[in-house]
């Protein structure tokens, strides 16, 4: 008989996880201590720089931001060491520390550069600035000495419902505080440093996995997240001490966001490239101006504002149908060229309706100035009011009205997106021929997208006319359409939060960074190029588009597919 012996194949030994260098932990603690101590010391000899950082043991706003980063770094160090229980198996403390160390180091380098630029050189930097910089560098060195570990997915972590709600409330409160503080900074260098702080914390939250957990908590409690978001937006004017400067920026952001949300239906859902969308906003504004109580208004009919809103929106929707009917049989680049031409036709038409080249409806290039403030039910939006003793000026009044409008636009968008019509738009965007073969009314849905998007833009335009107090053709140039489209691409096509974020960035940053006025378009172009290279799906991407742009990422594909199945099951 043959002796057959079976041998178990040798199992290769799994290499042990790399251990942290012994010096890493002391370096991290020393770095945190130096940042905190240095932030309590004076950073600048000149008290007029960066909102006065020249007082010992009385940290200014920028010094407090450095202390916050140091405290977060300390928490991650404790998690890495295992002091905070089982959080070490969930939170990726190493990559979070690397983000904090690099961000804080960049922050302090910019602080020293700002002090040197605004004064007579680095001689005006006090020891506290150098101490804090050394501490930031030590945190960065410590983070790179720590090993990377295999962790459980933070998105799978489950806490009681009340803990999720508390986390959402804390996040919204922090957002309100940061927004109020950032807008209150008049110095350009201080605002840039605040942006670096925000970027550092946000990147650290993403790297640790905390943001992923917060995202899933928000999905589990969507109503709570929605209510908290609108509560923060509602409370924002009460943090501005009656400042019309900041509230004018906020109202511009809301007008821009509401208009971009309408364009998001056309571009983000239906996939129709519209480069003349600003004309629909302008049509609503011109309707409101010609029907207003302005001495330069050219129509004698003066209906109530609620009627004006509907008329302006319907006129914009009618223009959407007029431009859509003959042109939606083309697509791609040809559609973009046609809509670009429509935007220019609208602007030149407003120039020519001056009584010489056509009927006198718009006063030509002079526009319609002197549009009075709205008055609804005895409430004059131009007056200052003081509820609870807090002064709210003219722009705050318009802010609340625009907030209601934006909420309505978001509701319309979300309902359409989740409806049969929305699925039809997505099918057309993905493959028009396949959608038509499956029985989708392609032309009808395209036309509906143009009409609904134009209707929403017309609504925003009627309020914008009264807020600005005047309308003129120069307000509705092609560049405005390009910025609207860029807000959608930058934030994330087909999403609500992405469009709001993109609109905020593109409206807020140019106002706060006016010392870059000569290079704003250059920076804008560089930003879009970098976005297309590193995150083409946008800052807040829909899961379908995220999967589309990262097909090679099998892990992401499985996560997205499982999440879509869960959402469809709900």
Protein Blocks (a to p, Z undefined) as FASTA:
>chain_A
ZZddddddddddddddddddfklmmmmmmmmmmmmmmmmpcfbfblkgghiaabghiacf
klmmmmmmmmmmmmmmmmmnomnojmlmmmcfklmmmmmmmmmmmmmmmmmmmmmmmmnb
jklpcfklmmmmmmmmmmmmmmmmpccdddddfklpccdfklmmmmmmmmmmmmmmmmmm
mmmpmbfklmmmmmmmmmmmmmmmmmnommmmmmmmmmmmmmlmmmmmmmmmmmmmmmnn
opaklmmmmmmmmmmmmmmmmmmmmmmmnopacfklmmmmmmmmmmmmmmmmbfkbcbfb
dcdfklmmmmmmmmmmmmmmmmmmmmmmpghjllmmmmmmmmmmmmmmmmmmnojnmccf
kopmnopghiacddeehiafkbccdehhiacdfklmmmmmmmmmmmmmmmmmmmmmmmmk
lmmmmmmmmommlmmmnopafklmmmmmmmmmmmmmmmmmmmmmmmnopacfklmcfklm
mmmmmmmmmnoghiaklmmmmmmmmmmmmmmmmmlmmmmmmmmmmmmmmmmmmmmnojbd
cfklmmmmmmmlmklmmmmmmmmmmmmmZZ
